[in-house]
Amino acid sequence: MFFLVSASTEYAPSDGPTGPVALKRGKKERLRKEVDLSRIDPNEMNPIQQAAIRADEMTYLERTANLSELQEVLQTLAVLNDKVFLSEKFICNFIFSDWWDLRFSPGNRPIYLPFADAHLLSLEIQAKGFVFYEGSEQAPFLKLYRSTACRKEDRVVCFFLLRNQEAVAEGRLDSLKQSNHFFPVLFNYEDHVAHIFGTTSVTKPEVRVQSGDCSGWQSWLGPELWKSIGQGMGWGALVKDPNTVDVVTKNWHQVCGPSSHL
């Protein structure tokens, strides 16, 4: 889908191949490419990459057309009422759709992992420990990101986690029980850095930079998520030792909701 800068097709007459007609048409074509937000990148010439883009798009369309997912959204419409906290169905689905439309537009941005995938992975890790994907077909993330995971500039992922805020603050390993708090995480595998935002509420804003083994990210399964996601995206060589990851934690005073669920 193209967003045309102008619908006009009138050109000044010209007898030469490089006259006003050709110049105006060339400028218009360049502008059309600059504002192209199509999901299938028309400038991609590599046939392997083209096939990966189409496969990702089909997976995305099948996922968004899932009837049970639509039913869950309809069943949670009450979260739009006054003084009710929004659910992940509204927050995370919107972010996922927005990122999908822009993933080939100019500029670098992290790959957004759907909340449902990150949450399911957390539950599997809690039950089994580290989840190792033996091949790309077993890695759930690569079914959506075959066309982006291969690019060096895209080896950054972001996602939301749902944890018990008190357990995280105390460094307990049971933070998935009675979960009541969302917070975003960004893993930068190229720079070997993890950014975590708002895990706990503090009186004064704070920024802490610590190595993985000293950061307390074990309470929300940080090391296991780092390994499982990185390996599942096909970046095994960049995972290295999670204990040496620089963990940047930013906390501030937050307006906390009911202890049962945010």
C-alpha positions in Angstrom: 0.0 0.0 0.0 1.4 3.4 -1.0 0.6 6.7 0.5 0.8 9.0 -2.6 2.2 12.5 -2.0 0.0 13.9 -4.8 -2.8 12.4 -7.0 -2.0 14.8 -9.9 -0.8 13.2 -13.1 -0.3 16.4 -15.1 3.2 17.1 -16.4 4.7 19.9 -18.3 5.4 19.0 -22.0 8.9 18.0 -22.8 10.7 16.7 -25.9 13.8 15.3 -24.2 14.2 12.2 -22.0 15.6 14.3 -19.1 13.2 17.2 -19.4 10.5 18.4 -16.9 8.3 15.3 -17.4 11.0 12.8 -16.5 12.3 14.9 -13.6 8.9 15.4 -12.0 8.0 11.8 -12.5 11.4 10.7 -11.0 10.9 13.0 -8.0 7.4 11.7 -7.4 8.6 8.0 -7.5 11.3 8.7 -5.0 8.8 10.3 -2.6 6.5 7.3 -3.0 9.4 5.0 -1.9 10.2 7.1 1.1 6.7 7.0 2.5 6.1 3.3 1.6 4.7 1.5 4.7 3.7 -1.7 2.9 4.1 -5.0 4.8 5.9 -6.6 1.8 8.9 -4.5 1.1 8.8 -3.7 -2.6 12.5 -2.8 -2.6 13.6 -6.2 -1.5 15.4 -8.0 -4.3 16.7 -11.1 -2.6 14.4 -14.0 -3.4 15.2 -15.8 -0.2 14.3 -12.7 1.8 11.2 -12.2 -0.2 10.0 -15.7 0.6 10.7 -15.1 4.3 8.7 -11.9 4.3 5.7 -13.6 2.6 5.9 -16.5 5.1 6.0 -14.1 8.1 3.1 -12.2 6.7 1.0 -15.4 6.3 1.8 -16.4 9.9 0.8 -13.0 11.1 -2.5 -13.0 9.2 -3.3 -16.4 10.5 -2.5 -15.3 14.0 -4.6 -12.1 13.9 -7.5 -14.0 12.4 -7.6 -16.5 15.2 -11.3 -16.7 16.4 -10.4 -17.6 20.0 -8.2 -14.5 20.3 -11.0 -12.3 19.0 -13.4 -13.9 21.4 -11.0 -13.1 24.3 -10.8 -9.5 23.3 -14.6 -9.2 23.2 -14.9 -10.9 26.6 -12.6 -8.4 28.2 -14.3 -5.2 26.9 -15.2 -4.4 30.5 -11.6 -3.1 31.0 -12.6 0.0 29.1 -14.9 1.0 31.9 -14.0 3.8 34.3 -11.3 3.1 37.0 -10.5 -0.4 35.5 -7.0 -1.4 34.5 -6.4 -2.2 30.8 -5.6 -5.8 30.0 -2.8 -7.1 27.9 -5.3 -7.9 25.1 -5.7 -4.1 24.4 -2.2 -2.9 25.2 0.0 -5.6 23.7 -2.1 -6.5 20.6 -2.2 -2.8 19.6 1.6 -2.5 20.0 2.2 -5.7 18.0 0.0 -4.6 15.1 1.5 -1.1 15.1 5.1 -2.6 15.0 4.1 -5.0 12.2 3.1 -2.2 9.9 6.3 -0.3 10.5 8.9 -3.1 10.6 10.4 -2.2 7.2 10.1 1.6 7.4 13.3 3.6 7.7 15.0 3.7 11.1 16.0 1.1 13.6 13.6 -0.3 16.1 13.6 -3.4 18.3 11.6 -6.5 17.3 8.4 -6.7 19.4 7.6 -10.1 20.8 3.9 -10.6 21.5 3.0 -10.7 25.1 1.4 -14.2 24.8 4.6 -15.7 23.5 6.8 -14.1 26.2 4.4 -15.1 28.9 4.1 -18.7 27.7 7.9 -19.0 27.5 8.1 -17.7 31.1 5.6 -20.4 32.2 7.6 -23.1 30.3 10.9 -22.0 31.9 9.3 -22.0 35.3 8.1 -25.6 34.7 11.1 -27.0 32.9 14.0 -24.6 33.4 15.9 -23.3 30.3 13.9 -24.0 27.1 16.3 -25.1 24.3 15.0 -25.0 20.7 16.9 -27.6 18.6 15.9 -26.1 15.2 14.3 -23.0 13.7 11.0 -24.8 13.2 10.7 -25.4 16.9 11.4 -21.8 17.8 8.0 -19.9 18.0 9.5 -16.5 17.5 11.1 -17.4 14.1 7.7 -18.3 12.7 7.0 -14.5 12.8 10.4 -13.0 12.4 12.3 -15.0 9.7 12.6 -11.8 7.6 13.9 -9.6 10.4 15.9 -11.8 12.7 18.6 -12.3 10.1 19.5 -8.6 10.0 22.3 -7.5 12.3 20.6 -4.2 13.1 17.5 -6.0 14.3 19.1 -8.2 17.0 17.3 -6.3 19.6 13.9 -7.5 21.1 11.4 -5.9 23.5 8.5 -7.4 25.3 6.3 -7.1 28.4 6.4 -9.4 31.4 3.7 -10.0 34.0 5.1 -10.6 37.5 4.4 -10.1 41.2 5.9 -6.8 42.0 6.5 -7.6 45.7 8.3 -10.8 44.8 10.5 -9.0 42.3 11.4 -6.3 44.8 12.4 -8.9 47.4 14.3 -11.0 44.8 12.1 -14.0 45.3 11.9 -16.7 42.6 8.1 -17.0 42.8 7.3 -13.8 40.9 5.0 -15.6 38.5 2.6 -16.5 41.3 -0.2 -14.0 41.9 1.2 -11.8 39.1 0.0 -8.2 39.5 2.4 -6.0 37.6 3.4 -5.4 33.9 6.8 -4.0 33.0 8.7 -3.7 29.7 12.1 -5.3 28.9 14.5 -4.8 26.1 17.3 -7.3 25.2 20.1 -5.9 23.0 22.1 -9.0 21.9 24.6 -7.1 19.8 25.7 -4.9 22.7 25.1 -7.6 25.4 22.9 -5.3 27.4 19.4 -5.8 29.0 17.2 -2.8 29.8 14.4 -3.2 32.4 11.9 -0.5 33.1 9.8 -0.1 36.3 10.1 -3.5 38.0 9.3 -1.9 41.3 8.0 1.4 42.7 10.6 3.6 44.5 10.4 7.0 46.2 13.0 8.6 44.0 13.9 7.7 40.4 16.9 5.4 40.2 19.1 3.9 37.5 21.3 0.9 38.3 23.8 -0.7 36.0 25.0 -4.1 37.2 26.3 -7.4 35.8 23.7 -10.1 35.4 24.8 -12.1 38.4 24.5 -9.1 40.7 21.4 -7.5 39.3 18.6 -9.6 40.8 17.1 -10.3 37.3 16.9 -14.0 38.4 13.7 -13.2 40.3 11.8 -12.6 37.0 13.7 -15.4 35.0 15.9 -12.9 33.2 18.9 -15.2 32.5 16.7 -18.0 31.2 14.7 -15.6 29.0 17.9 -14.1 27.7 19.2 -17.5 26.6 15.9 -19.0 25.4 14.9 -15.9 23.3 18.4 -15.4 21.8 18.8 -19.0 20.9 15.2 -19.2 19.6 15.8 -16.2 17.3 18.9 -17.8 15.9 21.4 -15.6 17.6 23.1 -18.4 19.7 26.6 -17.0 19.1 25.6 -13.7 20.7 23.9 -15.2 23.8 27.2 -16.0 25.7 27.1 -16.0 29.5 24.0 -14.3 30.9 26.0 -13.5 34.1 28.1 -11.1 32.1 25.2 -9.2 30.6 25.0 -5.5 31.6 21.6 -5.2 33.2 20.3 -1.6 33.2 17.4 -1.2 35.6 15.3 2.0 35.7 12.7 2.4 38.5 10.5 5.3 39.6 7.5 6.1 41.8 4.5 4.3 40.3 0.8 4.5 40.8 0.1 0.9 41.8 -3.2 -0.8 41.4 -4.9 -3.7 43.2 -2.6 -6.4 44.4 -4.6 -9.1 42.5 -4.0 -7.9 39.0 -3.0 -4.7 37.1 
